[in-house]
Amino acid sequence: MKTLILEDVVKQLELKPLSGQALLQKEVTGAYCSDLLSDVMGHSDEGQVWITLQTHKNIMAVAALKDLAAIILVKGLVPEAEVLSLSEKEGIPVLSTTLSAFEIAGRLYQLLEA
């Protein structure tokens, strides 16, 4: 699996940055798709993009703990304002897509495997 720059992932997957636009030079080493915070804490790896439908502030704590590259919110979901503020503080961009988790995970997999 190759490493990509987050900015390229955003462009190629037509993601909408909701926060952290100045942080899109991070390296993306993979992805983890889960809506269970404990699962992400136990199994995601540093540098991965987290794909989820969770929008509450606890996602930022988990993403920071695991040093994730970004969070992608699916189905056009928008987080609470506090999440976007925490995103800037923690240095972890929050991105949005109207696609389902299944669709965006598949597209991201193709990018990383190409």
N, CA, C and O of each residue as an XYZ file, in Angstrom:
456
protein
N       0.846     -1.174      0.000
C       0.000      0.000      0.000
C       0.892      1.237      0.000
O       1.830      1.332      0.792
N       0.600      2.179     -0.884
C       1.433      3.373     -0.970
C       0.927      4.462     -0.038
O      -0.182      4.388      0.490
N       1.761      5.471      0.151
C       1.412      6.621      0.968
C       1.011      7.767      0.050
O       1.645      8.003     -0.978
N      -0.040      8.471      0.428
C      -0.508      9.629     -0.326
C      -0.501     10.865      0.565
O      -0.479     10.763      1.791
N      -0.519     12.023     -0.064
C      -0.670     13.276      0.660
C      -2.181     13.548      0.785
O      -2.933     13.372     -0.173
N      -2.601     13.971      1.964
C      -4.023     14.175      2.238
C      -4.664     15.112      1.215
O      -5.803     14.881      0.809
N      -3.974     16.140      0.799
C      -4.514     17.077     -0.182
C      -4.894     16.367     -1.482
O      -5.916     16.683     -2.091
N      -4.068     15.410     -1.900
C      -4.367     14.642     -3.111
C      -5.594     13.757     -2.910
O      -6.410     13.606     -3.820
N      -5.722     13.178     -1.733
C      -6.888     12.356     -1.415
C      -8.157     13.212     -1.472
O      -9.173     12.794     -2.028
N      -8.087     14.398     -0.899
C      -9.243     15.315     -0.897
C      -9.663     15.639     -2.327
O     -10.847     15.591     -2.660
N      -8.688     15.969     -3.165
C      -8.996     16.325     -4.558
C      -9.547     15.138     -5.339
O     -10.575     15.250     -6.006
N      -8.864     14.007     -5.254
C      -9.248     12.853     -6.060
C     -10.585     12.245     -5.634
O     -11.304     11.692     -6.466
N     -10.920     12.341     -4.366
C     -12.179     11.775     -3.878
C     -13.269     12.835     -3.731
O     -14.377     12.543     -3.281
N     -12.938     14.072     -4.117
C     -13.875     15.185     -4.045
C     -14.465     15.346     -2.646
O     -15.676     15.488     -2.475
N     -13.578     15.322     -1.653
C     -13.984     15.508     -0.271
C     -14.082     16.993      0.036
O     -13.386     17.808     -0.570
N     -14.943     17.338      0.976
C     -15.116     18.726      1.388
C     -14.438     18.928      2.739
O     -14.872     18.347      3.733
N     -13.385     19.740      2.795
C     -12.764     20.026      4.098
C     -13.685     20.891      4.952
O     -14.094     21.972      4.529
N     -14.010     20.421      6.145
C     -14.830     21.180      7.078
C     -13.964     21.928      8.076
O     -14.398     22.916      8.669
N     -12.735     21.454      8.260
C     -11.766     22.093      9.152
C     -10.379     21.579      8.783
O     -10.239     20.577      8.082
N      -9.370     22.273      9.261
C      -8.003     21.818      9.057
C      -7.477     21.958      7.647
O      -6.629     21.171      7.227
N      -7.967     22.952      6.896
C      -7.509     23.127      5.520
C      -6.003     23.360      5.437
O      -5.381     23.011      4.434
N      -5.415     23.937      6.467
C      -3.971     24.199      6.479
C      -3.161     22.946      6.786
O      -1.931     22.990      6.782
N      -3.834     21.831      7.051
C      -3.149     20.605      7.467
C      -3.206     19.512      6.406
O      -2.982     18.342      6.716
N      -3.496     19.864      5.191
C      -3.710     18.855      4.155
C      -2.418     18.312      3.543
O      -2.471     17.577      2.556
N      -1.266     18.656      4.106
C       0.003     18.108      3.622
C       0.422     16.854      4.388
O       1.513     16.328      4.172
N      -0.431     16.383      5.266
C      -0.145     15.165      6.030
C      -0.095     13.953      5.109
O      -0.745     13.925      4.064
N       0.679     12.958      5.509
C       0.725     11.695      4.766
C      -0.401     10.778      5.219
O      -0.702     10.681      6.409
N      -1.011     10.116      4.261
C      -2.055      9.132      4.524
C      -1.470      7.757      4.226
O      -1.061      7.475      3.100
N      -1.435      6.916      5.239
C      -0.827      5.591      5.089
C      -1.851      4.476      4.923
O      -1.493      3.332      4.641
N      -3.128      4.812      5.099
C      -4.174      3.809      4.991
C      -5.469      4.386      5.506
O      -5.601      5.600      5.665
N      -6.422      3.520      5.766
C      -7.722      3.963      6.263
C      -8.284      2.939      7.236
O      -7.939      1.757      7.202
N      -9.159      3.427      8.102
C      -9.860      2.551      9.020
C     -11.310      2.985      9.026
O     -11.612      4.169      9.177
N     -12.203      2.031      8.861
C     -13.626      2.316      8.751
C     -14.361      1.644      9.905
O     -14.448      0.418      9.973
N     -14.893      2.472     10.816
C     -15.628      1.938     11.965
C     -16.399      3.066     12.629
O     -15.996      4.228     12.575
N     -17.504      2.712     13.250
C     -18.292      3.679     14.008
C     -18.193      3.433     15.513
O     -18.805      4.154     16.302
N     -17.434      2.429     15.907
C     -17.239      2.135     17.328
C     -15.922      2.750     17.792
O     -14.854      2.368     17.313
N     -15.995      3.690     18.712
C     -14.787      4.376     19.168
C     -13.773      3.403     19.749
O     -12.575      3.541     19.503
N     -14.230      2.435     20.505
C     -13.306      1.472     21.114
C     -12.609      0.628     20.043
O     -11.450      0.251     20.213
N     -13.289      0.335     18.968
C     -12.695     -0.413     17.868
C     -11.586      0.409     17.209
O     -10.510     -0.115     16.920
N     -11.843      1.677     16.974
C     -10.844      2.557     16.362
C      -9.644      2.707     17.290
O      -8.500      2.682     16.835
N      -9.895      2.860     18.573
C      -8.792      2.978     19.537
C      -7.935      1.717     19.554
O      -6.714      1.791     19.697
N      -8.566      0.583     19.410
C      -7.838     -0.678     19.506
C      -7.171     -1.147     18.231
O      -6.245     -1.956     18.285
N      -7.622     -0.654     17.077
C      -7.148     -1.270     15.841
C      -6.671     -0.327     14.741
O      -6.058     -0.788     13.779
N      -6.927      0.967     14.846
C      -6.447      1.882     13.809
C      -4.963      2.166     14.032
O      -4.425      1.939     15.115
N      -4.320      2.666     12.984
C      -2.888      2.950     13.051
C      -2.604      4.412     12.721
O      -3.352      5.060     11.989
N      -1.527      4.903     13.271
C      -1.071      6.265     13.021
C      -1.019      6.534     11.514
O      -0.573      5.689     10.738
N      -1.478      7.713     11.116
C      -1.422      8.114      9.717
C      -2.607      7.672      8.873
O      -2.715      8.049      7.706
N      -3.490      6.882      9.450
C      -4.658      6.442      8.699
C      -5.740      7.523      8.707
O      -5.762      8.394      9.576
N      -6.625      7.447      7.731
C      -7.818      8.267      7.677
C      -8.950      7.427      8.273
O      -9.119      6.260      7.922
N      -9.713      8.030      9.167
C     -10.825      7.334      9.824
C     -12.116      7.689      9.105
O     -12.461      8.865      8.990
N     -12.825      6.689      8.626
C     -14.111      6.855      7.951
C     -15.212      6.480      8.939
O     -15.234      5.367      9.465
N     -16.143      7.438      9.191
C     -17.166      7.209     10.204
C     -18.409      8.061      9.963
O     -18.388      9.016      9.186
N     -19.488      7.694     10.644
C     -20.682      8.537     10.655
C     -20.841      9.238     12.001
O     -21.789     10.000     12.193
N     -19.933      8.990     12.924
C     -19.970      9.654     14.226
C     -19.587     11.128     14.068
O     -18.648     11.453     13.341
N     -20.313     12.017     14.748
C     -20.045     13.447     14.601
C     -19.812     14.170     15.925
O     -19.603     15.383     15.924
N     -19.841     13.469     17.045
C     -19.703     14.121     18.347
C     -18.232     14.364     18.691
O     -17.337     13.853     18.018
N     -17.996     15.141     19.736
C     -16.635     15.581     20.063
C     -15.682     14.447     20.431
O     -14.467     14.616     20.318
N     -16.188     13.312     20.862
C     -15.296     12.216     21.253
C     -14.491     11.657     20.079
O     -13.463     11.014     20.292
N     -14.939     11.891     18.853
C     -14.151     11.416     17.706
C     -12.800     12.122     17.652
O     -11.810     11.541     17.209
N     -12.761     13.369     18.100
C     -11.486     14.097     18.080
C     -10.515     13.532     19.111
O      -9.310     13.472     18.865
N     -11.034     13.119     20.261
C     -10.168     12.534     21.286
C      -9.543     11.239     20.776
O      -8.355     10.991     20.981
N     -10.346     10.426     20.118
C      -9.840      9.153     19.583
C      -8.832      9.409     18.459
O      -7.772      8.784     18.420
N      -9.162     10.325     17.548
C      -8.267     10.626     16.434
C      -6.923     11.173     16.931
O      -5.872     10.834     16.386
N      -6.962     12.009     17.954
C      -5.727     12.553     18.516
C      -4.918     11.469     19.220
O      -3.697     11.406     19.075
N      -5.596     10.625     19.977
C      -4.931      9.530     20.680
C      -4.177      8.624     19.714
O      -3.062      8.191     20.003
N      -4.784      8.340     18.573
C      -4.193      7.423     17.592
C      -3.348      8.145     16.537
O      -2.767      7.495     15.667
N      -3.271      9.471     16.602
C      -2.519     10.293     15.646
C      -2.947      9.992     14.205
O      -2.120      9.722     13.335
N      -4.249     10.047     13.984
C      -4.805      9.789     12.660
C      -4.608     11.004     11.762
O      -4.518     12.131     12.250
N      -4.540     10.782     10.461
C      -4.295     11.858      9.501
C      -5.507     12.750      9.328
O      -5.360     13.958      9.147
N      -6.703     12.179      9.381
C      -7.940     12.942      9.179
C      -9.130     12.059      9.519
O      -9.007     10.848      9.702
N     -10.279     12.703      9.596
C     -11.549     11.998      9.773
C     -12.418     12.332      8.569
O     -12.565     13.499      8.206
N     -12.993     11.309      7.951
C     -13.952     11.509      6.870
C     -15.333     11.157      7.396
O     -15.585     10.028      7.817
N     -16.228     12.146      7.364
C     -17.620     11.925      7.753
C     -18.417     11.590      6.503
O     -18.302     12.271      5.484
N     -19.214     10.556      6.584
C     -19.952     10.053      5.419
C     -21.387     10.586      5.376
O     -21.865     11.212      6.323
N     -22.051     10.324      4.265
C     -23.466     10.630      4.062
C     -23.813     12.103      4.274
O     -24.939     12.428      4.652
N     -22.849     12.993      4.032
C     -23.095     14.425      4.160
C     -23.269     14.909      5.586
O     -23.747     16.021      5.808
N     -22.890     14.094      6.549
C     -23.046     14.478      7.954
C     -22.109     15.630      8.308
O     -20.996     15.727      7.792
N     -22.577     16.489      9.188
C     -21.816     17.649      9.629
C     -21.684     17.581     11.146
O     -22.671     17.350     11.843
N     -20.475     17.781     11.660
C     -20.285     17.687     13.112
C     -20.741     18.948     13.836
O     -21.021     19.980     13.224
N     -20.804     18.830     15.134
C     -21.092     19.978     15.993
C     -19.954     20.986     15.851
O     -18.829     20.606     15.529
N     -20.238     22.266     16.089
C     -19.215     23.316     15.977
C     -18.021     23.034     16.889
O     -16.881     23.336     16.534
N     -18.280     22.459     18.054
C     -17.207     22.148     18.999
C     -16.205     21.160     18.398
O     -15.010     21.236     18.684
N     -16.686     20.241     17.570
C     -15.805     19.260     16.932
C     -14.845     19.956     15.974
O     -13.661     19.622     15.925
N     -15.347     20.907     15.224
C     -14.493     21.625     14.278
C     -13.453     22.467     15.007
O     -12.319     22.594     14.544
N     -13.829     23.031     16.126
C     -12.880     23.779     16.944
C     -11.793     22.859     17.495
O     -10.611     23.203     17.470
N     -12.195     21.692     17.992
C     -11.226     20.707     18.496
C     -10.337     20.194     17.371
O      -9.160     19.906     17.587
N     -10.892     20.082     16.185
C     -10.131     19.633     15.027
C      -8.942     20.558     14.780
O      -7.821     20.098     14.567
N      -9.193     21.843     14.809
C      -8.120     22.818     14.598
C      -7.092     22.726     15.730
O      -5.887     22.772     15.484
N      -7.566     22.599     16.948
C      -6.681     22.520     18.120
C      -5.797     21.268     18.069
O      -4.606     21.334     18.372
N      -6.379     20.139     17.689
C      -5.659     18.861     17.665
C      -4.854     18.660     16.376
O      -3.997     17.779     16.308
N      -5.130     19.477     15.360
C      -4.397     19.352     14.101
C      -4.839     18.170     13.253
O      -4.035     17.568     12.541
N      -6.120     17.844     13.334
C      -6.655     16.712     12.574
C      -7.830     17.201     11.726
O      -8.889     17.523     12.266
N      -7.651     17.260     10.409
C      -8.731     17.738      9.541
C      -9.977     16.853      9.603
O      -9.896     15.634      9.749
N     -11.129     17.513      9.486
C     -12.399     16.812      9.349
C     -12.882     17.066      7.926
O     -13.008     18.210      7.488
N     -13.147     15.982      7.222
C     -13.559     16.039      5.824
C     -14.950     15.441      5.690
O     -15.381     14.660      6.538
N     -15.648     15.805      4.628
C     -17.003     15.308      4.445
C     -17.199     14.786      3.030
O     -16.587     15.268      2.077
N     -18.065     13.791      2.919
C     -18.482     13.254      1.634
C     -19.962     12.900      1.708
O     -20.481     12.587      2.780
N     -20.629     12.950      0.577
C     -22.030     12.527      0.542
C     -22.139     11.020      0.326
O     -23.227     10.451      0.417
N     -21.015     10.382      0.041
C     -21.004      8.941     -0.204
C     -21.191      8.160      1.098
O     -21.011      8.698      2.191
N     -21.554      6.892      0.960
C     -21.637      6.003      2.121
C     -20.230      5.583      2.533
O     -19.271      5.779      1.786
N     -20.117      5.012      3.710
C     -18.817      4.509      4.182
C     -18.282      3.442      3.227
O     -17.087      3.415      2.933
N     -19.147      2.582      2.753
C     -18.752      1.530      1.821
C     -18.143      2.123      0.550
O     -17.089      1.682      0.091
N     -18.820      3.129     -0.014
C     -18.356      3.716     -1.264
C     -17.033      4.462     -1.102
O     -16.122      4.281     -1.910
N     -16.917      5.297     -0.071
C     -15.696      6.080      0.092
C     -14.521      5.189      0.491
O     -13.387      5.448      0.087
N     -14.776      4.155      1.271
C     -13.707      3.221      1.636
C     -13.178      2.510      0.386
O     -11.968      2.348      0.226
N     -14.076      2.093     -0.486
C     -13.655      1.433     -1.717
C     -12.828      2.340     -2.605
O     -11.821      1.916     -3.173
N     -13.251      3.582     -2.724
C     -12.516      4.536     -3.564
C     -11.153      4.864     -2.972
O     -10.169      4.987     -3.701
N     -11.092      5.003     -1.652
C      -9.821      5.276     -1.012
C      -8.887      4.067     -1.132
O      -7.685      4.228     -1.342
N      -9.424      2.898     -1.003
C      -8.621      1.674     -1.183
C      -8.005      1.647     -2.577
O      -6.826      1.328     -2.729
N      -8.792      1.978     -3.588
C      -8.270      1.992     -4.955
C      -7.133      2.982     -5.110
O      -6.146      2.689     -5.784
N      -7.255      4.149     -4.497
C      -6.185      5.152     -4.572
C      -4.904      4.639     -3.919
O      -3.811      4.800     -4.463
N      -5.048      4.027     -2.759
C      -3.884      3.567     -2.020
C      -3.225      2.337     -2.641
O      -2.037      2.095     -2.430
N      -3.973      1.583     -3.386
C      -3.437      0.365     -4.009
C      -2.935      0.598     -5.426
O      -2.219     -0.244     -5.969
N      -3.294      1.723     -6.035
C      -2.930      1.989     -7.438
C      -1.443      2.153     -7.617
O      -0.977      2.381     -8.734
